[in-house]
C-alpha cells in the first residue's frame, strides 16, 4: 500500500508512467493500470484527500487469479492433508499414493501440494522459559571422544553436563558409562563445583534416574531419590519425547561438542577432564552468552548466593540392586560374592552398594553389611552365615587340630603333626577324624591309642580307630626281651667298613 500511495502522489504531481518506471518504483504497465483506476475514482485530483490503505487494497490489491495449471495430486488433496496431520513424511505420502491409489505423477507434484497445504496451517509457536537465580539447573549426557580404557580397549566417553538455568554457568565431566553410581557421583561433584544446590534439577528420562517415564507420574530410581533427599533438591523429569523442556543444557552440550572437542587431543580421561575444567573457566565462562548477553561467570557470582548450601554431612550415595541368594549362601554383585545367612538361600534380597561397603536387606530388615570387594571373583564371607555343618568343617582347620591334640597329650600331638606334615597326601580329614574319636572314647584312651599306633609305626586314622574299637589300648604291652648276643648283628656292616677294615678280617 505504501508503494501505491507513492505512485499516486507522483501521478498527481504530473509524472508519467515512464518517469515512475525510471525511478524503479513501479513498472510502466502497472503504473498505467494504477492511473486508470485512480482516474475512475477521482484520486488524481490534488484537492481530494488520498484514500486510506483499506480503500487502496480493495481497489488495487485484488488477489491474483489462480493459475490454470492443476496439480496431478489434487484429487487426493484431503487424503494428503490427513496424512500430514498424522505426521507422515512427504516421501511416504508419494509412495502410498503410488501403491494404493495408482498415482503416476512425480514426487515434485506431491511436494508442491504439501507446501501449499502447510502454508495454510498456522506456524508453530513456542515460549522461552525464564528462571530465577538458584531456581533450577538442567542435566544431560552427551557423547564424548573415544579413548583407551584402562583395560586396554578403546571405549566411548560420555560428557555429563549440568548447567545453571539463570547464569548458564556449567559443570562438565567426562565418564566411561552412564550407570547409576556414575550418575550419583557426578551430581555430588557438580554440587561441590558450584558450592551449592539448586532448588530443582530438570532431567530427561535416562534409566539411571527414571525407571518409568511418564508425563504425569514418573517413577524415580530409588538411589536417585535418596540423593535428592540428602542434598535437598527436587527432581523435574521432562515428559517423554520432549527435550525442548531442557533446551538450555541441550544447547550447552552442543556448544561443548562444537567448541571444546574439535582440534584438541587427549592422553587419557584425566587429561580430558583437566582440559574441560580449564575450558569452562577460561573460555566458556567468560564468553558473551548469546541469550543472556553476559558472561556466565559474572552472572554466577550473583546467582551463587541464591543456591542452597551443601549439607553438613555429605549423603552416602548408594545404588540399589535386586540379588538372589545362591545355594552356597552368597549373592553376586559386580563379579564379587558376598555371604548371606543360610536361612535366606533361594530368596531375593535388596543390595545397597557404596564405594566402601555392600549392605543386604530382606525387604526393610537389615541383614548384614560387608566391606566392598576389590577384585572379580573375590569371596567376602562371614562364617556364621554358613550352615552348622559347614561352620564346623571350616572351623576344624589345621590350627584347631594342633590345639586340640596338644590338650589330649604328647602322643596324640605327635600323631596329628605326622598326619598334617605328610608331603604327599593331604591328611587334614584324617586328623579331624582322629580328634573326633574324643567324644566316644575320651582323651585318656585316645592318648594311649595314639601312643600304641606310634609304637607300631602305623600313625593312621584307621589304626587308631581299630585300637580303640578292639580295646587294645587297655591291654598291657609285654616288653620284648632280646638276648645280648643278638644285640649286634654278626654280618651287618656298613658300606664304609667294607673299605676300611683289612681284607683278612673280611674273610673271617
FIMARFI-145415 format. One record per residue (C-alpha): y negated, x negated, z; residue number from 1; chain; residue in one letter. Coordinates in steps of 0.1 Angstrom, whole numbers. Each point is the difference from the previous one (the first is absolute). Layout:
{{Y X Z} NUM A A}
...
END
This chain:
{{0 0 0} 1 A X}
{{-24 -29 6} 2 A X}
{{7 -12 -35} 3 A X}
{{-8 34 -15} 4 A X}
{{-31 3 21} 5 A X}
{{-13 -34 -13} 6 A X}
{{7 11 -36} 7 A X}
{{-20 32 6} 8 A X}
{{-29 -20 14} 9 A X}
{{-1 -23 -31} 10 A X}
{{4 30 -24} 11 A X}
{{-30 16 17} 12 A X}
{{-19 -32 -5} 13 A X}
{{6 1 -37} 14 A X}
{{27 -26 -4} 15 A X}
{{24 5 -29} 16 A X}
{{38 -1 1} 17 A X}
{{-2 -34 -15} 18 A X}
{{-22 -13 28} 19 A X}
{{23 14 26} 20 A X}
{{30 -16 -17} 21 A X}
{{-18 -33 -3} 22 A X}
{{-6 0 38} 23 A X}
{{37 4 6} 24 A X}
{{-4 32 21} 25 A X}
{{19 23 -24} 26 A X}
{{13 1 -36} 27 A X}
{{-20 16 -28} 28 A X}
{{24 28 -6} 29 A X}
{{3 9 37} 30 A X}
{{-38 -2 4} 31 A X}
{{-4 23 -29} 32 A X}
{{22 26 17} 33 A X}
{{-19 -3 32} 34 A X}
{{-33 5 -20} 35 A X}
{{15 31 -16} 36 A X}
{{11 15 34} 37 A X}
{{-34 -9 16} 38 A X}
{{-19 16 -28} 39 A X}
{{19 32 3} 40 A X}
{{-7 2 37} 41 A X}
{{-36 -12 -2} 42 A X}
{{6 -32 20} 43 A X}
{{-20 -21 -25} 44 A X}
{{-33 15 12} 45 A X}
{{-16 -24 24} 46 A X}
{{-16 28 19} 47 A X}
{{34 15 9} 48 A X}
{{17 -15 31} 49 A X}
{{32 -19 -7} 50 A X}
{{32 20 8} 51 A X}
{{21 -10 30} 52 A X}
{{33 -18 -3} 53 A X}
{{21 32 3} 54 A X}
{{-19 16 -30} 55 A X}
{{4 -32 -20} 56 A X}
{{37 -2 8} 57 A X}
{{5 36 -11} 58 A X}
{{-18 -6 -33} 59 A X}
{{9 -36 -9} 60 A X}
{{30 -10 21} 61 A X}
{{25 24 -15} 62 A X}
{{36 -12 4} 63 A X}
{{16 -18 -29} 64 A X}
{{23 20 -22} 65 A X}
{{37 -6 7} 66 A X}
{{17 -23 -24} 67 A X}
{{21 16 -27} 68 A X}
{{28 -25 8} 69 A X}
{{27 15 22} 70 A X}
{{23 -21 21} 71 A X}
{{37 1 -9} 72 A X}
{{8 3 37} 73 A X}
{{-23 30 5} 74 A X}
{{28 26 0} 75 A X}
{{13 -16 32} 76 A X}
{{-34 -3 17} 77 A X}
{{10 21 30} 78 A X}
{{33 -18 5} 79 A X}
{{-17 -34 -2} 80 A X}
{{-26 12 26} 81 A X}
{{28 10 24} 82 A X}
{{18 -34 -4} 83 A X}
{{-33 -18 6} 84 A X}
{{-6 20 32} 85 A X}
{{35 -10 11} 86 A X}
{{-8 -37 -5} 87 A X}
{{21 -6 -31} 88 A X}
{{-12 -30 -21} 89 A X}
{{-11 2 -36} 90 A X}
{{30 -19 -15} 91 A X}
{{24 23 19} 92 A X}
{{-19 31 -13} 93 A X}
{{2 -12 -36} 94 A X}
{{37 -8 4} 95 A X}
{{7 35 15} 96 A X}
{{-19 17 -28} 97 A X}
{{21 -18 -26} 98 A X}
{{33 5 19} 99 A X}
{{-4 36 11} 100 A X}
{{-24 16 -25} 101 A X}
{{5 -19 -32} 102 A X}
{{-34 -15 0} 103 A X}
{{-4 -25 -29} 104 A X}
{{-36 -11 6} 105 A X}
{{-11 -34 13} 106 A X}
{{-8 -10 35} 107 A X}
{{-37 -4 -9} 108 A X}
{{-3 37 -6} 109 A X}
{{16 7 34} 110 A X}
{{-22 -26 16} 111 A X}
{{-32 16 -14} 112 A X}
{{11 34 13} 113 A X}
{{6 -16 34} 114 A X}
{{-34 -15 0} 115 A X}
{{-16 33 -9} 116 A X}
{{19 18 28} 117 A X}
{{-9 -26 26} 118 A X}
{{-36 2 -11} 119 A X}
{{-1 36 12} 120 A X}
{{14 -9 34} 121 A X}
{{-24 -9 28} 122 A X}
{{-2 -37 7} 123 A X}
{{19 -12 32} 124 A X}
{{-23 -6 29} 125 A X}
{{5 -20 32} 126 A X}
{{-18 -7 33} 127 A X}
{{-6 -34 16} 128 A X}
{{12 -3 36} 129 A X}
{{-24 -15 24} 130 A X}
{{9 -16 33} 131 A X}
{{-19 -8 32} 132 A X}
{{3 -35 14} 133 A X}
{{33 -5 18} 134 A X}
{{13 34 -11} 135 A X}
{{28 -11 -23} 136 A X}
{{18 -27 -19} 137 A X}
{{23 2 -30} 138 A X}
{{33 -19 -3} 139 A X}
{{20 -9 -31} 140 A X}
{{25 -25 -14} 141 A X}
{{-5 -18 -34} 142 A X}
{{22 -23 -20} 143 A X}
{{-7 -37 5} 144 A X}
{{12 -32 -17} 145 A X}
{{35 -12 -3} 146 A X}
{{7 -29 24} 147 A X}
{{30 -20 12} 148 A X}
{{16 16 30} 149 A X}
{{12 -22 29} 150 A X}
{{36 8 -12} 151 A X}
{{-8 -19 -32} 152 A X}
{{-3 31 -23} 153 A X}
{{-31 13 -18} 154 A X}
{{-12 33 15} 155 A X}
{{-29 24 -5} 156 A X}
{{-26 0 28} 157 A X}
{{-20 31 10} 158 A X}
{{-36 2 11} 159 A X}
{{-7 21 31} 160 A X}
{{-37 12 -2} 161 A X}
{{-19 19 27} 162 A X}
{{-36 9 -9} 163 A X}
{{-25 15 23} 164 A X}
{{-14 30 -18} 165 A X}
{{-37 -4 12} 166 A X}
{{-6 -37 -5} 167 A X}
{{27 -8 -26} 168 A X}
{{10 -31 20} 169 A X}
{{37 -6 -4} 170 A X}
{{30 -18 14} 171 A X}
{{25 -15 -25} 172 A X}
{{34 -14 8} 173 A X}
{{29 -9 -24} 174 A X}
{{35 7 12} 175 A X}
{{36 -1 -14} 176 A X}
{{9 36 5} 177 A X}
{{-12 35 10} 178 A X}
{{23 5 29} 179 A X}
{{-10 19 32} 180 A X}
{{-2 -32 20} 181 A X}
{{-22 -16 -26} 182 A X}
{{-22 32 -2} 183 A X}
{{-5 0 38} 184 A X}
{{-7 -37 2} 185 A X}
{{-26 2 -27} 186 A X}
{{-18 28 19} 187 A X}
{{-1 -20 32} 188 A X}
{{-14 -31 -18} 189 A X}
{{-26 22 -19} 190 A X}
{{-13 15 32} 191 A X}
{{-3 -35 15} 192 A X}
{{-19 -10 -32} 193 A X}
{{-25 28 4} 194 A X}
{{0 -4 39} 195 A X}
{{2 38 2} 196 A X}
{{19 31 -11} 197 A X}
{{-14 28 -23} 198 A X}
{{4 36 10} 199 A X}
{{25 8 -27} 200 A X}
{{19 -17 -27} 201 A X}
{{4 16 -35} 202 A X}
{{33 -11 -15} 203 A X}
{{24 10 -28} 204 A X}
{{35 13 5} 205 A X}
{{19 -34 2} 206 A X}
{{34 2 16} 207 A X}
{{-11 -26 26} 208 A X}
{{-26 26 13} 209 A X}
{{11 35 -11} 210 A X}
{{36 11 0} 211 A X}
{{-7 34 -15} 212 A X}
{{-30 5 -23} 213 A X}
{{-18 33 2} 214 A X}
{{-35 11 -6} 215 A X}
{{-2 22 31} 216 A X}
{{26 -14 24} 217 A X}
{{11 -36 -7} 218 A X}
{{26 -16 23} 219 A X}
{{-12 -34 14} 220 A X}
{{24 -29 4} 221 A X}
{{9 -3 37} 222 A X}
{{-10 -36 4} 223 A X}
{{-33 6 -18} 224 A X}
{{-8 30 22} 225 A X}
{{5 -23 31} 226 A X}
{{-23 -25 -16} 227 A X}
{{-27 26 -5} 228 A X}
{{3 12 36} 229 A X}
{{-2 -36 13} 230 A X}
{{-30 -10 -20} 231 A X}
{{-18 34 2} 232 A X}
{{-4 10 -36} 233 A X}
{{10 31 -20} 234 A X}
{{22 -1 -31} 235 A X}
{{-15 19 -30} 236 A X}
{{27 1 -28} 237 A X}
{{-12 9 -35} 238 A X}
{{16 30 -17} 239 A X}
{{28 -10 -23} 240 A X}
{{-11 -12 -35} 241 A X}
{{-37 0 11} 242 A X}
{{-10 -37 3} 243 A X}
{{-37 9 -6} 244 A X}
{{-2 9 37} 245 A X}
{{1 -38 7} 246 A X}
{{-20 -12 -30} 247 A X}
{{-19 -26 20} 248 A X}
{{30 -21 8} 249 A X}
{{14 7 -35} 250 A X}
{{-31 -16 -14} 251 A X}
{{3 -28 25} 252 A X}
{{35 -8 -11} 253 A X}
{{-11 1 -37} 254 A X}
{{-29 -24 9} 255 A X}
{{24 -23 18} 256 A X}
{{23 -2 -31} 257 A X}
{{-29 -5 -24} 258 A X}
{{-22 -24 19} 259 A X}
{{22 -20 24} 260 A X}
{{35 -4 -16} 261 A X}
{{-10 -12 -35} 262 A X}
{{-7 -38 -6} 263 A X}
{{15 -9 34} 264 A X}
{{32 -18 9} 265 A X}
{{18 2 33} 266 A X}
{{25 -24 16} 267 A X}
{{17 25 23} 268 A X}
{{-7 32 20} 269 A X}
{{-20 -18 26} 270 A X}
{{-23 -15 -26} 271 A X}
{{-4 33 -17} 272 A X}
{{-11 17 32} 273 A X}
{{-24 -28 9} 274 A X}
{{-17 2 -33} 275 A X}
{{-1 38 3} 276 A X}
{{-18 -1 34} 277 A X}
{{-25 -25 -14} 278 A X}
{{-6 22 -30} 279 A X}
{{-7 30 21} 280 A X}
{{-25 -18 22} 281 A X}
{{-17 -22 -26} 282 A X}
{{1 22 -32} 283 A X}
{{10 36 5} 284 A X}
{{-18 4 32} 285 A X}
{{-34 -12 -12} 286 A X}
{{0 16 -35} 287 A X}
{{-23 29 -8} 288 A X}
{{24 30 1} 289 A X}
{{-3 23 -29} 290 A X}
{{0 32 20} 291 A X}
{{-18 -9 32} 292 A X}
{{-24 -25 -17} 293 A X}
{{3 -22 31} 294 A X}
{{22 -29 12} 295 A X}
{{31 12 18} 296 A X}
{{-3 -26 27} 297 A X}
{{-36 10 7} 298 A X}
{{10 37 3} 299 A X}
{{30 -11 22} 300 A X}
{{-24 -15 25} 301 A X}
{{-14 35 5} 302 A X}
{{34 18 -1} 303 A X}
{{17 -24 25} 304 A X}
{{-17 17 29} 305 A X}
{{15 34 -10} 306 A X}
{{36 -12 -1} 307 A X}
{{22 9 29} 308 A X}
{{8 -30 23} 309 A X}
{{35 -16 -2} 310 A X}
{{23 10 28} 311 A X}
{{2 -23 31} 312 A X}
{{38 -2 -5} 313 A X}
{{11 -4 -35} 314 A X}
{{27 26 -8} 315 A X}
{{35 -13 -4} 316 A X}
{{5 10 -36} 317 A X}
{{37 7 -6} 318 A X}
{{19 16 -29} 319 A X}
{{26 28 6} 320 A X}
{{34 1 -18} 321 A X}
{{31 21 2} 322 A X}
{{31 -21 6} 323 A X}
{{37 7 7} 324 A X}
{{21 -16 27} 325 A X}
{{31 -17 -16} 326 A X}
{{35 -2 14} 327 A X}
{{-8 -35 14} 328 A X}
{{-28 15 22} 329 A X}
{{-28 -15 -21} 330 A X}
{{-28 13 -23} 331 A X}
{{-13 -18 -30} 332 A X}
{{-37 -6 -7} 333 A X}
{{-12 -24 -27} 334 A X}
{{34 -17 0} 335 A X}
{{0 -7 37} 336 A X}
{{24 17 24} 337 A X}
{{-11 14 34} 338 A X}
{{24 14 26} 339 A X}
{{0 36 14} 340 A X}
{{22 15 27} 341 A X}
{{35 7 -12} 342 A X}
{{-3 37 10} 343 A X}
{{-25 4 -28} 344 A X}
{{23 -12 -27} 345 A X}
{{-2 22 -31} 346 A X}
{{-34 15 10} 347 A X}
{{-34 -4 -18} 348 A X}
{{-28 -15 20} 349 A X}
{{-37 -7 -4} 350 A X}
{{-9 -37 -3} 351 A X}
{{-35 -12 6} 352 A X}
{{-7 -35 -12} 353 A X}
{{-30 -22 8} 354 A X}
{{-6 -37 -7} 355 A X}
{{16 -10 33} 356 A X}
{{25 27 10} 357 A X}
{{23 27 -12} 358 A X}
{{5 31 21} 359 A X}
{{26 27 -4} 360 A X}
{{-5 37 10} 361 A X}
{{24 29 2} 362 A X}
{{-24 27 -10} 363 A X}
{{-27 -4 27} 364 A X}
{{22 -20 24} 365 A X}
{{-6 -38 0} 366 A X}
{{34 -18 -3} 367 A X}
{{-7 -37 -2} 368 A X}
{{-25 -26 -12} 369 A X}
{{11 -32 -17} 370 A X}
{{-20 -31 -11} 371 A X}
{{-6 0 -37} 372 A X}
{{26 -19 -20} 373 A X}
{{-12 -30 -20} 374 A X}
{{27 -5 -27} 375 A X}
{{22 22 -21} 376 A X}
{{35 5 14} 377 A X}
{{-11 -7 36} 378 A X}
{{16 21 27} 379 A X}
{{-21 10 30} 380 A X}
{{26 13 25} 381 A X}
{{-1 12 36} 382 A X}
{{35 -4 14} 383 A X}
{{-3 31 22} 384 A X}
{{-3 21 -32} 385 A X}
{{36 -8 -10} 386 A X}
{{31 20 10} 387 A X}
{{16 -10 33} 388 A X}
{{29 -18 -16} 389 A X}
{{-23 -19 -23} 390 A X}
{{-23 -10 29} 391 A X}
{{31 -13 19} 392 A X}
{{11 -19 -31} 393 A X}
{{-33 -17 -5} 394 A X}
{{-5 -6 37} 395 A X}
{{32 -20 3} 396 A X}
{{-12 -30 -19} 397 A X}
{{8 -37 5} 398 A X}
{{-23 -4 29} 399 A X}
{{14 30 17} 400 A X}
{{36 -13 -4} 401 A X}
{{-10 -34 14} 402 A X}
{{-18 16 30} 403 A X}
{{29 24 8} 404 A X}
{{26 -28 -3} 405 A X}
{{-19 -22 25} 406 A X}
{{2 29 25} 407 A X}
{{38 3 -4} 408 A X}
{{9 -37 6} 409 A X}
{{2 -35 -16} 410 A X}
{{33 8 -18} 411 A X}
{{-14 31 -17} 412 A X}
{{-32 -19 -8} 413 A X}
{{19 -29 -17} 414 A X}
{{21 25 -20} 415 A X}
{{-31 20 -12} 416 A X}
{{-18 -32 -9} 417 A X}
{{30 -10 -20} 418 A X}
{{0 33 -19} 419 A X}
{{-37 -1 -7} 420 A X}
{{0 -36 -12} 421 A X}
{{27 5 -26} 422 A X}
{{-12 -17 -31} 423 A X}
{{20 20 -25} 424 A X}
{{4 36 12} 425 A X}
{{-26 22 17} 426 A X}
{{16 8 33} 427 A X}
{{-28 22 16} 428 A X}
{{21 32 0} 429 A X}
{{29 -20 16} 430 A X}
{{-23 -12 27} 431 A X}
{{-12 36 5} 432 A X}
{{36 12 2} 433 A X}
{{9 -26 27} 434 A X}
{{-30 11 21} 435 A X}
{{8 37 -5} 436 A X}
{{33 -7 19} 437 A X}
{{-21 -2 31} 438 A X}
{{0 37 4} 439 A X}
{{37 7 2} 440 A X}
{{11 -33 17} 441 A X}
{{-29 -14 20} 442 A X}
{{-17 -34 1} 443 A X}
{{27 -17 21} 444 A X}
{{29 8 -23} 445 A X}
{{-20 -8 -31} 446 A X}
{{-9 -34 13} 447 A X}
{{36 -8 7} 448 A X}
{{11 13 -34} 449 A X}
{{-27 -22 -17} 450 A X}
{{12 -31 20} 451 A X}
{{36 7 -10} 452 A X}
{{-9 4 -37} 453 A X}
{{-19 -33 1} 454 A X}
{{29 -17 17} 455 A X}
{{23 10 -28} 456 A X}
{{-27 -10 -26} 457 A X}
{{-3 36 -13} 458 A X}
{{-36 11 6} 459 A X}
{{2 32 -19} 460 A X}
{{-7 36 8} 461 A X}
{{35 11 -7} 462 A X}
{{14 -26 23} 463 A X}
{{-22 10 29} 464 A X}
{{7 37 -6} 465 A X}
{{38 -6 -1} 466 A X}
{{-1 -21 33} 467 A X}
{{-19 29 17} 468 A X}
{{23 27 -14} 469 A X}
{{32 -18 10} 470 A X}
{{-14 -11 34} 471 A X}
{{7 -36 -8} 472 A X}
{{-33 -9 16} 473 A X}
{{14 10 34} 474 A X}
{{31 -23 -3} 475 A X}
{{-1 -34 16} 476 A X}
{{4 -27 -27} 477 A X}
{{26 -27 10} 478 A X}
{{-11 -35 -6} 479 A X}
{{19 -21 -25} 480 A X}
{{16 -31 18} 481 A X}
{{4 -27 -27} 482 A X}
{{19 -32 10} 483 A X}
{{-20 -32 1} 484 A X}
{{22 -15 -27} 485 A X}
{{-13 25 -24} 486 A X}
{{-36 -5 10} 487 A X}
{{-5 -25 -28} 488 A X}
{{19 3 -32} 489 A X}
{{21 -30 -10} 490 A X}
{{-6 0 -37} 491 A X}
{{-34 15 -1} 492 A X}
{{-26 -26 -10} 493 A X}
{{-34 4 -14} 494 A X}
{{-8 -14 -34} 495 A X}
{{-20 -29 14} 496 A X}
{{29 -13 20} 497 A X}
{{21 -3 -31} 498 A X}
{{-22 -28 -12} 499 A X}
{{-9 -18 33} 500 A X}
{{34 -5 16} 501 A X}
{{23 -28 -11} 502 A X}
{{26 9 -26} 503 A X}
{{30 -9 23} 504 A X}
{{-13 26 25} 505 A X}
{{0 26 -26} 506 A X}
{{36 -7 -9} 507 A X}
{{13 4 36} 508 A X}
END
